[in-house]
Amino acid sequence: MVITMNKLEQSIQQLSSVLQLKPIDCHKLFTDGLTPLQSVEIFLKEQVSLREARANELRLKRSYLPARKTIQAFDFGFQRSITKEQMLRLSDCSWIDDAYNIMFLGPPSVGKSHLATSLAYEALDKGYSVSFVTLDELIKQLKTAEISTASRKRINYHMKSHLIVIDEVGFLPVSNAEANLFFTFVSALHEKASIVITSNKSFGEWAGFLGDEVITTAILDRLVFKCEVFNMTGDGYRIKHRKTIL
């Protein structure tokens, strides 16, 4: 009987290794007096857990998100135009189910990208597909989608994502043709997916870098229809907390 049990344990561990499951404590299974069905349940739970972990890793790889940022690590004492309570409410990500947008507006280095990235990771951890791109990168992808397989695949992933973060909107001017491409992209996602925007420009300044008031109005109309807007103010965090050599 002991020999049979040892062989059984070895077989279970080998199968677990092949399936890349966490090691199963066979001794605990036997001493706890679990029924065969209960043992199978434990095995299946481990498999589900592994599958979820793999899916999360794949979503992270495809998201192109920058290094992880968290709400807990954000300095709300320095940036007082937004509260921790507001961000924690948004961290449940229920707004994504209703295709709401979020916009963080303000000068450089006030925490816009940090908060946008932290919400993106919250969504990713909850099983949503996420895509991250700067506006400059997005424009390049849209312009080359017909001739570049990589750009076409990236645009397709943007379109299929539950949430897309478009960072650094307004940092660089765009041509009229590029503004039209951006409008077409935003229109295609309107009320189908959530968009998080970070921009160093107020709404009144968007026409300046987009170069067309009509296109600007059309883009903002779609973005703010169902949207939470945060106007962030204050001095730049990096300048205020700059590090020196000496």
SVG drawing of the C-alpha trace seen along z (x, -y; Angstrom):
<svg xmlns="http://www.w3.org/2000/svg" viewBox="-23 -78 52 80">
<polyline fill="none" stroke="black" stroke-width="0.4" points="0.0,0.0 2.9,-2.4 4.6,-1.6 1.3,-2.2 0.8,-5.5 4.4,-6.6 4.0,-5.8 0.7,-7.7 2.3,-10.8 5.1,-10.7 2.7,-10.4 0.6,-13.4 3.8,-15.5 4.9,-14.6 1.6,-15.5 1.5,-18.7 4.9,-19.6 3.9,-18.9 0.8,-21.1 2.9,-23.7 0.7,-23.6 1.8,-24.5 3.1,-21.5 0.3,-19.6 0.7,-18.6 -0.3,-14.9 0.3,-14.2 -2.2,-16.9 -4.7,-15.5 -4.4,-12.0 -4.3,-13.0 -7.2,-15.4 -9.3,-12.5 -10.5,-14.2 -12.8,-12.3 -11.7,-11.7 -14.1,-14.5 -12.7,-17.0 -9.2,-16.1 -10.3,-16.7 -11.8,-20.0 -8.4,-21.1 -6.7,-20.1 -9.1,-22.0 -8.9,-25.1 -5.1,-25.0 -5.5,-24.7 -8.0,-27.6 -5.6,-29.7 -2.7,-28.9 -4.8,-29.8 -5.8,-33.1 -2.2,-33.9 -1.1,-33.1 -3.9,-35.2 -3.0,-38.1 0.7,-37.8 -0.4,-37.8 -2.7,-40.8 0.2,-42.7 2.6,-41.9 0.1,-43.0 -0.9,-46.2 2.5,-47.9 2.0,-49.5 5.0,-51.3 6.3,-50.2 3.6,-49.5 2.2,-52.5 -0.2,-52.3 -2.8,-54.5 -1.2,-53.8 2.1,-55.2 0.7,-58.4 1.5,-61.6 -2.0,-63.0 -0.5,-65.4 1.5,-67.0 -1.3,-66.9 -4.4,-68.2 -6.6,-68.8 -7.6,-65.1 -8.3,-62.9 -7.4,-59.4 -11.1,-58.6 -11.9,-59.6 -9.2,-57.3 -10.2,-54.4 -13.8,-54.6 -12.5,-54.5 -10.3,-51.6 -13.3,-49.2 -13.3,-49.7 -17.1,-49.4 -17.0,-52.5 -15.3,-50.5 -18.4,-48.3 -20.4,-51.4 -17.7,-52.7 -17.0,-55.9 -13.9,-57.9 -11.5,-59.6 -9.4,-62.7 -6.4,-64.0 -5.6,-67.5 -2.8,-69.7 0.8,-70.9 3.7,-68.5 4.8,-66.4 1.6,-66.8 0.9,-63.0 -1.4,-62.6 0.4,-59.6 0.9,-58.0 -2.8,-58.0 -3.7,-56.9 -1.2,-54.0 -2.4,-53.0 -6.0,-52.7 -4.9,-50.7 -3.1,-48.2 -6.2,-48.0 -8.3,-47.2 -5.7,-44.6 -5.7,-42.8 -9.5,-42.6 -9.4,-40.8 -10.0,-43.7 -7.9,-44.0 -5.8,-47.2 -3.8,-49.1 -1.4,-52.0 0.0,-54.4 1.1,-58.0 -0.7,-60.2 2.5,-60.5 2.8,-56.7 -0.9,-56.3 -0.7,-58.8 2.3,-57.0 0.4,-53.6 -2.7,-55.1 -0.7,-56.6 1.2,-53.3 -1.5,-50.8 -2.1,-50.1 1.6,-49.3 2.9,-48.0 1.7,-44.7 3.0,-45.7 1.0,-49.0 -2.1,-47.2 -1.9,-44.6 -1.4,-47.3 -4.4,-49.3 -6.5,-46.1 -5.5,-45.5 -6.4,-49.0 -9.8,-48.6 -10.5,-45.3 -9.3,-46.5 -11.8,-47.3 -9.6,-50.3 -7.1,-52.3 -4.8,-54.9 -3.7,-57.7 -0.8,-59.5 0.8,-62.9 -2.0,-64.4 -1.1,-67.9 2.7,-67.6 3.3,-67.7 1.3,-69.4 -0.5,-67.3 -1.4,-68.1 -4.9,-68.4 -4.7,-64.9 -3.4,-63.5 -6.2,-65.2 -8.7,-63.6 -7.2,-60.2 -7.4,-60.8 -11.1,-61.8 -11.8,-58.6 -10.1,-56.5 -12.0,-58.2 -15.3,-57.9 -14.8,-54.2 -14.3,-53.6 -17.2,-56.0 -19.4,-54.2 -17.7,-50.9 -14.6,-51.1 -13.2,-53.4 -10.5,-55.9 -8.2,-57.5 -6.5,-60.7 -3.6,-62.6 -3.0,-66.0 -1.0,-69.1 -3.6,-71.3 -7.0,-72.6 -10.0,-72.0 -9.6,-75.6 -6.1,-74.9 -6.9,-71.7 -7.7,-73.5 -4.2,-75.0 -2.4,-71.7 -5.0,-69.9 -5.2,-72.8 -8.9,-72.7 -11.7,-73.9 -14.4,-71.8 -12.4,-68.5 -11.5,-69.6 -15.1,-70.1 -16.1,-66.7 -13.3,-64.9 -14.1,-66.5 -17.8,-66.0 -17.2,-62.2 -14.7,-62.1 -16.6,-64.1 -20.1,-62.8 -19.6,-60.1 -16.5,-61.2 -14.9,-62.2 -12.6,-65.1 -9.8,-66.0 -8.1,-69.4 -4.9,-68.9 -2.9,-72.0 0.2,-72.8 4.0,-72.7 5.7,-69.8 6.5,-67.0 9.8,-66.1 11.1,-69.7 10.0,-70.1 11.6,-66.8 14.6,-66.8 17.6,-64.8 21.2,-66.2 24.6,-64.6 26.2,-66.6"/>
</svg>
